[in-house]
Amino acid sequence: MRSAIRSSIARLAPTKVKPDDAQALNALGYTLVDRTPRTDEGFALIERAHKLSPKDPFILDSLGWAFYRMGRLDEAERYLKLALESRPDAEIAAHLGEVLWRKGDRDQARALFKAQLDSNPENQVLKETVKRLAP
């Protein structure tokens, strides 16, 4: 597993990334999960980051988003709620709202979207998520 992570980092990162740099592992893993079909590879990187920094809200967000991308909605919701509780953030809220929406809890998703839009009306990720899901 560690060699696969090192290989992924070496292939994708223009500069050397330390395999024990939680933030770099998370950023690379999130990018793979969110923007490529290489979800499993990205998930492995995010898991490694989570082991290194288990309470980091941005890593929790990435872990939740990876679970969402893999269709594991209950796990996604759990990690995204932890992330949002730890750090109120519009993008984390957008991710959680999308998971709630997909799970059919549209009232809770709408309430979350409204609360976040009230305090973060210019956040592009949040605005795009709301526009796509609840026009």
N, C-alpha and C positions, 0 to 999 in steps of 0.2 A: 504494500500500500504506500509506504513512504517513497519508494522509488517511482511509483506512478505519479505521486504528487510532485516530486522533484522534476520528473520528465514533463509534466504539464506546465509547470512554472517555466522551465527552460524553453519549451516550445512557444509559449504564449507571451512571455514577458520580455520586452526589449532589453532590460537590464537584469542582472542577477537579483532574484528575490530570495531572501532567506526562508527556508522551509518552516521556520518557527516564528515567522512574523505574522501574527494573527490578522492584522489589518490587511496585509497584502494577500494572504490566503483568502480572506473573506471577499475582498474586492474582485479578485480573479474568479473565485467560485461563483459569486453573484453574477458576474458578467457571463460566464458560461451557462448558468441556469437561465438567465433572463433573455439572452440574445443569441443563443446557439442551440442546436439539438443535443448538445453534450451535457445533458442534465446530470447524469450519474457522475461524471467526472467533476462537475462543479459542486455537486452535493458532497463528494468526498473532501474537497478542499474546504468547504464551509464546516463540515464536521470537524476537521482538524483544527480550524480556527476556533470553533466552539470549545473544543477540549482545552485549548490554550487560554481562552478568555470566555468562560461560560456565562458571565453576567453582562457582557457587552451588548447593549440594546441593538446596535446595528448588525451584529452577528446573529442575534436572536431573530431579527427581522429577515435576514438572508436565509436562515434556517427555515423559518416559517414560509417564506416565499418559495424555497426549494420544495418543501413538502406540498405546497399548493400546486406547483408545476408538475409534481408526480401524482397528483390526484388524491393525496392524503390530507383531506380537508380538516379533519378533527385535529390532527397534529399541527397543521398549519395554523389553525385558529389559536391553539394553545401557545405556541411560540410567539405569534404576533401579538397576542394579548400581553404576554410577559414583556415584550419589547416596548409596547406602547405605555404600559404601566411604568416602566423604568424610565422612559424618555418620550414624553408627548412630542410627536413629530408628524407632520402632514403626510409624508411619504409612507411611514409605517401605518398610519391610519388608512391611507388609500389601499395598501395591501390587505389590511384586516377587513376593511369594508368590502373589498372584492371577494374575499373568502366567505364572509357572511352572506353576500349576495348569491354566490354560487351554491351555498348550503341552503338557500331558500329563506334565510332570515333577513328579508328585505327591509322590514321596518327598522331593525337594529342597524343595518347598513346605512339606510337613509339618515337616521339620527346621527350616526357617526360622521357621515359626509357633511351634514348640515353644521354640526358643531365645529368641524375642522375648517370648513369653508368660511364660517363666521370669523375664525381667528387667523386663517391663512388664505385669504381670498385670491392671492396671486400664485399659489403653488401650482406649477404646471402639471406635475404628476397627479395631484389630487383632482384638478380641473378636468384633465383628460380621462381619468378613471370615472368620474361622475358622468361626464358627457357620454362615455361609451356604455355605461351600465344603466344609468338613470337619467336619461335626457329630459 
